[in-house]
Amino acid sequence: MKKRLVILISVVAIAIILAVCAAVLSHYLEYHSDERLIYYNGTQYRYRDDISTFLVIGIDDNDNEEESSLGEYYRNTSQSDFLMLVVFDESTHTYRIIQINRDTMADIHVYDRLGDYAGDELVQIALSHTYGSGAEDSCENTVYAVSHLLYDAKIDNYMSITTDVVPVLNDLAGGVDVLVEDDFEGVDDTLVMGQTVHLEGQHALVYIRARRAMADDSNEARMRRQNTYLLALREALMNAFIEDPSFAVSAYSAVMDHTVTDVDFDDIPGLAYKLATYEFEGVVGIEGESVAEESYAAFYPDESALQELIISSFYEPVE
């Protein structure tokens, strides 16, 4: 009888333990299924569900410094010359732009000559677009690289656009005024340092693209210049949209042959409306250090600053 009693008590105890474990597991899965929780500096944070993101990928064929080293891979000839992640706060109707240095060293997917996944490599993030056909697969590769760099931040949509459409958008907006803060001597003598110029046509492209022949040929200098131009172009485009809401569709129609995106054509006006009406909080960059490697420049993010940026952009404290 004692033996049977011990067995009975053991069975009941095991059943209770299993029931408790099941309840705890069920609560854990329920609690974590729709939330991404992290701890940072002693505080628990939740990934926000009231933000949306849009990645702009600027494509340029002229910066392919590492093309010769990619012969064994499935690739195209273009790179991501500039990367900007637009982060919309749907609750406050604000947005910011995170600008990503093309030289940032990041883990990206690489593919063999047959197009099969061959693993991840730590290379310039600009090359994420190079691995692939240059169409949707290259864009999705870039989305992965940017998301992974930002600790798996969710990227809802993307659009790649070749830099040769810049003059088109520039002129559709009526041209853009910028203060020239770099020395363009020998590159374009009409862009005089210290003067405000009205950029039209190819001058706009020279302004944002020039690098290697510049007195300061660092990508950081070009990013500052691109940031200046972006702010001016944004204002001009938004003014045109406010005056005529159909401008968004006509502008996109003018450049759509040079873009790859997962955004439906019918959603373009809505996206333009958000860009025009949400309060713009500015452009933020990722702090870090540029290092001259043997044949290319490498930018290494400051992990502490990067984590702060990610927390402020994508997370909220759990109360």
C-alpha positions in Angstrom: 0.0 0.0 0.0 2.8 2.4 0.9 4.5 1.7 -2.4 1.3 2.3 -4.3 0.7 5.5 -2.4 4.2 6.8 -3.2 3.6 6.0 -6.9 0.2 7.7 -6.8 1.7 10.8 -5.2 4.6 10.9 -7.6 2.2 10.7 -10.6 0.1 13.5 -9.2 3.2 15.6 -8.5 4.5 15.1 -12.0 1.1 15.9 -13.5 1.0 19.1 -11.5 4.5 20.1 -12.5 3.7 19.4 -16.2 0.5 21.4 -15.9 2.4 24.3 -14.4 5.1 24.1 -17.1 2.5 24.0 -19.8 0.7 27.1 -18.3 4.0 29.0 -18.0 5.0 28.0 -21.6 1.6 29.0 -22.9 1.8 32.3 -21.2 5.4 32.8 -22.5 4.4 32.1 -26.1 1.3 34.2 -25.8 3.3 37.1 -24.3 6.2 36.9 -26.8 4.4 35.9 -30.0 3.5 39.4 -30.9 6.2 41.3 -29.1 9.9 41.6 -29.4 11.3 42.3 -25.9 14.9 43.3 -25.1 16.7 44.6 -22.1 19.0 47.6 -22.5 20.8 49.3 -19.7 18.5 47.7 -17.1 15.3 48.7 -18.9 13.0 46.4 -20.7 11.9 47.6 -24.2 9.2 46.5 -26.6 9.5 46.7 -30.4 7.0 49.3 -31.5 4.0 48.2 -33.6 3.1 51.8 -34.6 6.0 52.4 -36.9 6.5 51.6 -40.6 9.7 51.7 -42.6 10.7 52.3 -46.2 14.2 51.7 -47.5 15.5 53.8 -50.4 18.4 52.2 -52.3 20.3 54.5 -54.6 22.0 52.5 -57.3 25.2 53.6 -59.1 27.4 51.6 -61.5 30.4 53.9 -61.0 31.5 52.8 -57.5 32.2 49.1 -58.1 35.6 49.1 -56.5 35.6 45.4 -55.7 34.2 44.1 -58.9 37.3 42.1 -59.8 37.1 40.2 -56.5 33.5 38.9 -57.1 34.2 36.8 -60.2 33.2 33.5 -58.5 29.8 34.8 -57.5 26.4 35.4 -59.1 26.4 39.2 -59.4 25.6 42.3 -61.3 27.7 45.5 -61.8 25.9 47.9 -59.6 26.2 48.9 -55.9 24.1 50.7 -53.4 25.6 54.2 -53.6 23.4 55.5 -50.9 21.0 53.9 -48.4 18.3 55.7 -46.5 15.8 54.1 -44.2 12.6 56.2 -43.7 11.0 55.5 -40.3 7.4 56.6 -40.0 5.9 57.1 -36.5 2.2 56.5 -37.2 1.1 57.6 -33.7 2.7 61.0 -33.8 2.7 61.5 -37.5 6.4 62.2 -37.7 9.3 60.6 -39.5 13.1 60.5 -39.6 15.6 59.2 -42.1 18.5 57.0 -41.0 21.4 57.5 -43.5 23.7 54.5 -43.8 27.3 54.8 -45.0 27.8 52.7 -48.2 31.2 51.6 -46.8 29.6 50.1 -43.6 31.0 46.6 -43.0 28.0 44.3 -42.7 27.0 40.7 -43.0 25.4 40.1 -46.4 24.1 37.1 -48.3 26.4 36.0 -51.1 25.5 33.6 -54.0 27.5 31.2 -56.1 27.6 31.3 -59.9 24.4 29.3 -60.1 22.6 31.8 -57.9 22.5 29.4 -54.9 23.0 30.9 -51.4 26.7 30.4 -50.4 26.7 31.9 -46.9 27.2 35.3 -45.4 30.3 37.5 -45.7 31.4 40.7 -43.9 31.9 43.2 -46.7 30.8 46.8 -47.6 27.1 47.0 -47.3 27.0 48.6 -50.8 27.8 45.2 -52.2 24.6 43.7 -50.9 22.9 44.9 -54.1 25.8 43.5 -56.3 25.0 39.9 -55.4 22.1 39.0 -57.5 20.5 39.9 -60.8 20.2 43.6 -59.9 16.4 43.4 -59.7 14.1 42.2 -56.8 16.6 39.7 -55.5 19.3 42.3 -55.1 16.9 44.6 -53.4 15.8 41.9 -51.0 19.5 41.1 -50.3 20.0 44.8 -49.4 16.9 44.7 -47.2 18.4 41.8 -45.3 21.7 43.5 -44.9 20.2 46.7 -43.6 17.8 44.9 -41.3 20.6 42.7 -39.9 22.8 45.8 -39.4 20.0 47.4 -37.4 19.6 44.3 -35.1 16.8 42.8 -37.3 14.7 45.9 -37.5 11.6 45.3 -39.7 11.7 46.9 -43.2 8.2 47.0 -44.6 9.0 48.2 -48.2 11.8 49.2 -50.4 12.5 51.1 -53.6 15.8 51.1 -55.6 16.4 54.0 -57.9 19.3 54.6 -60.2 21.1 57.9 -59.7 20.6 58.9 -63.3 17.0 59.8 -62.5 18.2 62.5 -60.0 18.2 65.2 -62.8 14.7 64.2 -63.8 13.3 64.5 -60.3 15.4 67.6 -59.7 13.9 69.4 -62.8 10.4 68.2 -62.1 10.7 70.0 -58.8 11.8 73.1 -60.5 15.5 72.8 -59.5 17.1 72.9 -56.1 19.1 75.6 -54.3 22.1 74.5 -52.3 25.1 76.1 -50.6 28.3 74.6 -52.0 30.5 73.7 -49.1 33.0 71.5 -51.0 35.8 72.3 -53.4 34.7 71.2 -56.9 37.7 72.7 -58.6 38.7 70.6 -61.6 35.4 68.6 -61.3 32.8 71.3 -62.0 34.0 74.9 -61.8 30.5 76.2 -61.9 30.0 74.8 -58.4 32.0 77.5 -56.5 32.6 76.8 -52.8 30.8 79.3 -50.6 28.2 80.2 -53.1 24.5 79.2 -53.3 23.7 77.7 -56.6 20.5 76.6 -58.3 21.0 73.0 -59.5 19.5 71.9 -62.7 19.9 68.9 -64.9 23.3 67.1 -64.7 24.6 69.6 -62.2 22.4 67.9 -59.6 24.0 64.6 -60.4 27.5 65.9 -60.3 26.8 67.5 -56.9 25.7 64.3 -55.2 27.9 61.8 -57.1 31.3 63.4 -57.3 33.9 61.8 -55.0 37.2 60.5 -56.2 38.3 63.7 -58.0 37.3 65.9 -55.0 39.8 67.5 -52.6 38.0 65.6 -49.9 37.2 62.3 -51.5 35.9 60.5 -48.4 32.4 59.0 -48.5 31.6 60.9 -45.3 32.1 64.2 -47.2 29.8 63.0 -50.0 27.2 61.8 -47.5 27.1 65.3 -46.0 26.6 66.7 -49.4 23.9 64.2 -50.3 22.2 65.0 -47.0 22.2 68.7 -47.9 20.8 68.0 -51.3 18.2 65.5 -50.0 16.7 68.1 -47.6 16.5 70.7 -50.4 15.0 68.2 -52.9 12.5 67.0 -50.3 11.2 70.5 -49.7 10.9 71.2 -53.4 9.1 67.9 -54.1 6.8 68.3 -51.1 5.9 71.8 -52.2 5.0 70.5 -55.6 2.9 67.8 -54.2 1.0 70.1 -51.9 0.2 72.4 -54.8 -0.9 69.4 -56.9 -1.5 66.0 -55.3 -1.3 64.3 -58.7 2.4 65.4 -58.9 3.4 62.2 -57.0 1.9 59.9 -59.6 3.3 61.9 -62.5 6.8 62.1 -60.9 6.8 58.4 -60.2 5.6 57.6 -63.7 8.6 59.7 -65.1 11.1 57.5 -63.2 9.4 54.1 -62.7 11.4 52.5 -65.5 14.5 53.1 -63.5 13.1 51.8 -60.2 12.5 48.4 -58.5 10.0 48.3 -55.7 7.6 46.2 -53.8 5.2 49.1 -53.4 2.0 49.0 -55.5 1.5 51.9 -57.9 -1.8 52.7 -56.2 0.0 53.2 -52.9 2.4 55.9 -54.2 0.1 58.8 -53.5 -0.5 57.6 -49.9 3.3 57.4 -49.4 3.8 60.8 -50.8 1.0 62.2 -48.6 2.8 60.9 -45.5 6.1 62.4 -46.6 4.4 65.7 -47.2 2.2 66.0 -44.1 4.1 64.1 -41.4 6.5 66.3 -39.4 10.1 65.7 -40.6 12.5 65.1 -37.7 15.6 65.2 -39.8 18.3 62.9 -41.0 20.4 60.9 -38.5 23.6 59.0 -39.3 25.3 56.1 -37.7 28.4 57.1 -35.8 31.6 55.1 -36.4 35.1 55.0 -37.8 36.4 54.9 -41.4 39.4 52.7 -42.0 41.5 52.5 -45.2 41.8 48.8 -46.0 44.1 47.5 -48.8 41.8 48.3 -51.7 38.7 49.9 -50.3 37.4 52.1 -47.4 35.7 50.4 -44.5 33.3 52.0 -42.1 32.8 50.3 -38.7 29.8 51.5 -36.7 30.2 52.4 -33.0 28.1 49.7 -31.5 27.1 51.7 -28.4 25.9 54.6 -30.6 24.2 52.2 -33.0 22.3 50.6 -30.1 21.1 54.0 -28.9 19.9 54.8 -32.4 18.0 51.5 -32.7 16.4 51.9 -29.3 15.2 55.5 -30.0 14.0 54.6 -33.5 12.2 51.2 -33.1 11.6 50.5 -29.4 9.6 51.9 -26.4 10.1 51.1 -22.7 7.7 48.6 -21.2 5.8 50.2 -18.3 
